[in-house]
């Protein structure tokens, strides 16, 4: 299976030697559970797209510091591409910004949450068990980094998991689109760097609780197995 990674942001240059760029994080994560997977990176922030929508089997949209409602030309182009993928029922996975832009493009809405910043390890609880789920605990422990949230979903979308902080944490649309607000690709060390960099912005209370949460185990590989199950189903 060949996965096209739609790159929507760049990692801070001083962090790249340790963590890589965002596509590198996904290649490392998904490669652990699917060693035969192939990957192609499209830097959509720079206007790079596949010449043929079918040159890969599925797509994944990365996270980004941008907001989906910003007036940036590349965001509008990406939303058009999401609509094309949806019309073709092409397999698509959205992560954080990717989760939000899928909602925004297909008739839902994303906005800056009055609840403030989500940082560190959060727990999202499944309210139903989809076919690609492992049937284990309904609680997903996943690293997050966001202030924007999906506040309304596209027509036909199913909310699979939520929390008090994030009502729309895992969403599926048909059998071809699956999105997560959390970051399965993040390592705790990367989450720590982000919180340190944004400490003044997110506030001391969020910073302290987010840093303390990193002592708990995150389940990025579990999500990677789900993503692979979903893409193969």
N, C-alpha and C positions, 0 to 999 in steps of 0.2 A: 504493500500500500504506500502511495506517495501522498504526503501531506504538504500543502502550501501554507506557509506561515506568513500572514499579513502583518508586517512590522509597522507599528504605529508610534514608536518612540525610540529614543536612544538612551542607553545607560550613561550616567555621568562618567566622563573619560577616566577619572582616577579610580573608579570602581571596576572598570572593564577587566583589568588584569586578573582580578580575583574571581569575578562573577560572570564575565562575558556579557554579550548583548542579550536582549530578551529572547530572540530566537535560539541562542545557544542554551539558555535555561530550559526551553521547551524540548529541544533536541536531547539534552541530557536527561530530562525527566521521562519523556515518552520512550526514549531509547532503552531505558532500563526495563520497561515492561514489554516493549516491542522492538527487539534488536534488529528485526528485518525491515523496519520502517525506513522509508526514504523521505527526505525533506527538501523543499525548495523555498527560499526566502524571497518575498516580494516587499520591497520597501515602499509601502503605499503612501507614507508621509512624503516621499520624494516622487510620487507619481508612477511607481513601477508596479505593473500588473501583468498577469499572464496574457500571452497572445491568444491563447485558446483556453476557455474556462474549464475544459476537460483535460488539460495537460497534467492535472493532479486529480487524485480521487476525493480529496476532502480539503477543507480550509480551516485555519485557526487564526482568530484575531487576537493580538496581544493586548496587554494593558498599555496605558499612556497617561502622561501627566496632563494632556489636553482634556477638555470637556467636550462631549458630543454635541452640545448646543452652541459651541463657539463658531463664529463666522470665519472659518478657515476653509479655503477652497478644497483642500485635500479631504476634509471630513465629508463634504457634500458628495465628492466623487466616490468615497468609500461607501456611503449610504446607498448610492445608486448600485454599486456592485453587490452589496448585501441583498438588495431587492432582486437583482438578477439571479443570485444564488438561490434565493427563496423561490422564485418563479420556476427555476429548474429543479427544485428539490434536491439541490446539491448539499452534501453533508457539510455542516458548519459548526464550529465550536467557538464560543466567545468567552474571553476571560477579562473581567473587570471592565475596562473601557470597551472591550469587545462585547461583553454582556450588555452594556448600556447602549452601544450604537445599534445593535440588533433591534433592541426595543424601540429606539428612536426612529429607525429607518422603516420599521414595519407597522407603525401606527400606535406605539406606546409613547411614553414620555419619561425622560430623565431630567432630574434637576438637582441643585445643591440641597442637601438634606438639612432640615432644621435641627437634626440630632447631632450634627457636627461630624467630626472625624472618627472613622473606624480604623484602628491601628493594632498591630500585634495579632495574637491568636484569638479567633472568634469561633463559636460553635453554631453551626447551622443544622437544624433538625429537619429530617425528611418527614413529610406528612403523607407521602405515598411511596411505594417501592417500585420504581420502574424496572423494566426487564434487564437493563444493563447494570443494575445495582448488584452488589455482592450478597445481599440478604443479611448482612451483619447489622451492627448498631445503626440506628437511625440518626445518630449524632455524627456530624462531620466536623472535625477540628482542623481549621484552615487559616492560613495567614491572610490578612486583609490590609489594604491601604487605600482608603477612599473617603471622599466627602460627598461626591455625587451618588445618587441612588436612582434606580428605576422606581418610579412612583405609579406608573400604570403600564400594563403589559399589552402587547399586540393582540389583536383578535385571535382566538384559538390557542393562546399560550397557556400552559399548565405550570403553576407554581409547585415545584416539587419539594423545596426546602426553604426554611425561613428562620428568623430569630426575632427577638424583640427589637433589636437594632435595625435589622435589614429584613423587611417582609418578603422581598423578592430576591432570594439568595441563589437559588438554582431554578432555572426555567427551561422548559422544553416546548418546542413548537413542531407539531407533527412528528415524523420519525427522522427528520433531517437536520434540526437545529437544537443545540444544547448549549446553555450558557451558565457560567458561574460568576458570582460577584467576587469570590475569593481568588487567591493566587496560589494554585498548587505548585507552580514553578519556583516560588520564592524559597530560599533557605532562611532559617532564623537569623543568620549573620547578615544577610542582605536586608531583612526587615529591620534589624537593629541599626544599620547604616541609614536607612531612610528615616527612621524616627529621630535619630540624632540630628540629621540634616534639617528636618522639619520641626525641631523641638519648639521653637518660638511660635511657629505657625499653628501647630496642633494644640499647644497649651500644655502646661506641666502635669495636669491631672491625667490627660489622655496619654502623654508620654510615659508617665510612671506606671500606669496600669498596663500599657502596651508592652513595655520592657519586661515587667514582671510576668506577663503571660508567656513569654518565650521559653520559660522553664518547662512548659508542657510540650508534649509530642504533637507535631503536626502531621497531617495525613496526605501529603502531596502525592505519594506513590499510589495510594488508594484511589485518588481522583484520576491519576493517569491510567490505571486499569479500567476505570469506568469509561473514560473517554475512548479508550481503545475498543472496549466492548460495544459502545454506542456506534463508533465508526464502522465496525464490522457487522453490526446487526442489519 
